[in-house]
Amino acid sequence: MTSYDPSFLQRLDKRHLWHPFTQMHDYADRDLLLIDRAAGLFLYDAAGRAYYDTISSWWCIVHGHNHPHIMAALRRQTERLDQVLLAGITHENAILLAKRLVDITPPSLTRVFFSDNGSTACEVAMKMALQYWQQAGEPQRKRFVGVERGYHGDTIGTMSVGGTPGFHQAFAPLCFASFRIPAPYCYRCPVGAAPEGCACECSAPLAELLERRGHEIAACIVEPLILAAGGMIVYPAAYLRVITELCRRHGVLVIFDEVATGFGRTGKMFAFEHAGTVPDFLCLSKGITGGTLPLAATMTTEEIFAAFYGPYAENRTFYHGHTFTGNPLAAAAALANLELFEQEDTLNRLQPVIRHLHQAVRRFHALEQVGDVRCLGAIVALELVRDRRTKEPFTFEERVGWPIYLAGLEHGLILRPLGNVIYLWLPLTVTAADVDAIVERVWTVLTRPGVLPPS
Ligand SMILES: *Cc1c(COP(=O)(O)O)cnc(C)c1O
């Protein structure tokens, strides 16, 4: 139970808190959901009501909430070392975690730079790429390429390579110019191809860009296999292979942003494993601690690292670091998170559940307003449309997600639609029975009169 009366807390919340990605006006006459505790797949509110955490608390929770193994590791660590800087000092957890990350990623990724959130993981990769070229004799490579509907964070650097104007248009004057390639948005294919006949023709603008300006480009940043915040757009592994190869051919470094997809969410440890291709930089965060504490890592190759290595006076140092870089508590949680993948055989156990999930969500095709059903590992998404034939979307003002969110709460579900896209981003400990219960509730929500606008 909360230590204070929940209504007192709600009043204080309204007076003092400013919530992220939230229009506070929505709560003028309504309380925010006050969560008191969590266990496994469930969040519990102050009145003791249970909610399926179907979005893994912003895509972080891996082995369920409060997993005893991670919590025990944290408790042990609190007896030993809370925080220490990682500049000129090191500690066991940072060392062992770097080694574990190198062990579970392709052999070429040998170096780990820690930070504390997904945006910084990406900015570190971008800054390393830029400085790398200055120190590798091609200082004219200063530009970046991003994907439309790509999302890499809310800092100025990551907004500058992102493609979600809905979130970031107010900040355009702060952003630096970068190149953007079309989203591999198969449901609304940018070249009008049918899935059966797809040969990744939508990569042609990248090929043209690289022909013309490749020598100016430092790196290309992309989310492997799913543009998550941009609308849960799942795309073929072949596309990732094609753009990686194009970049390589023009000497452009490749940054895979696996902040969202890393740590099993797509059914493999990392999404790029589906494509059998390897980046120059790999950005990790969200699930790295099993979702318990903030931590991030940017991994790269010996070749990149070597360009920063030299006598002090040569000034090749990477001048970047955050106060809580490699925090010992967070690193302890991350080590325990990775141990669980082995102890619980998480990824093997998950495969039949994933198949069951993908089968179970087919029923949503029966709803007129569901234009597309997209599946990738423990992630599924439904794109709602006004007209299935023309794929006409609902407008921003219609805000179809809001009644779904509210009805979800009444049915014990945390659903947080992204615009017209409803999605499940499930913790990896979900069972087939949980899938059935969640899908049934989503069905109940969507078929409740007045929740979906008539199509
Ligand atoms: C969430 C996210 C980020 C940003 O992470 P923060 O921890 O919110 O800064 C970056 N990239 C991707 C793909 C994400 O989903």
Ligand as a Chemical Component Dictionary entry (heavy atoms), coordinates in Angstrom:
data_LIG
# 
_chem_comp.id                   LIG 
_chem_comp.type                 NON-POLYMER 
_chem_comp.pdbx_formal_charge   0 
_chem_comp.three_letter_code    LIG 
# 
loop_
_chem_comp_atom.comp_id 
_chem_comp_atom.atom_id 
_chem_comp_atom.alt_atom_id 
_chem_comp_atom.type_symbol 
_chem_comp_atom.charge 
_chem_comp_atom.model_Cartn_x 
_chem_comp_atom.model_Cartn_y 
_chem_comp_atom.model_Cartn_z 
_chem_comp_atom.pdbx_ordinal 
LIG C1 C1 C 0 13.318 4.611 -26.576 1  
LIG C2 C2 C 0 14.264 4.631 -27.720 2  
LIG C3 C3 C 0 15.383 5.488 -27.714 3  
LIG C4 C4 C 0 15.613 6.518 -26.646 4  
LIG O1 O1 O 0 15.828 5.955 -25.412 5  
LIG P1 P1 P 0 15.654 6.864 -24.086 6  
LIG O2 O2 O 0 16.151 5.988 -22.995 7  
LIG O3 O3 O 0 14.197 7.173 -23.996 8  
LIG O4 O4 O 0 16.473 8.089 -24.289 9  
LIG C5 C5 C 0 16.276 5.385 -28.762 10 
LIG N1 N1 N 0 16.080 4.520 -29.767 11 
LIG C6 C6 C 0 15.026 3.699 -29.807 12 
LIG C7 C7 C 0 14.892 2.735 -30.938 13 
LIG C8 C8 C 0 14.063 3.742 -28.801 14 
LIG O5 O5 O 0 12.982 2.959 -28.868 15 
# 
loop_
_chem_comp_bond.comp_id 
_chem_comp_bond.atom_id_1 
_chem_comp_bond.atom_id_2 
_chem_comp_bond.value_order 
_chem_comp_bond.pdbx_ordinal 
LIG C1 C2 SING 1  
LIG C2 C3 SING 2  
LIG C2 C8 DOUB 3  
LIG C3 C4 SING 4  
LIG C3 C5 DOUB 5  
LIG C4 O1 SING 6  
LIG O1 P1 SING 7  
LIG P1 O2 DOUB 8  
LIG P1 O3 SING 9  
LIG P1 O4 SING 10 
LIG C5 N1 SING 11 
LIG N1 C6 DOUB 12 
LIG C6 C7 SING 13 
LIG C6 C8 SING 14 
LIG C8 O5 SING 15 
# 
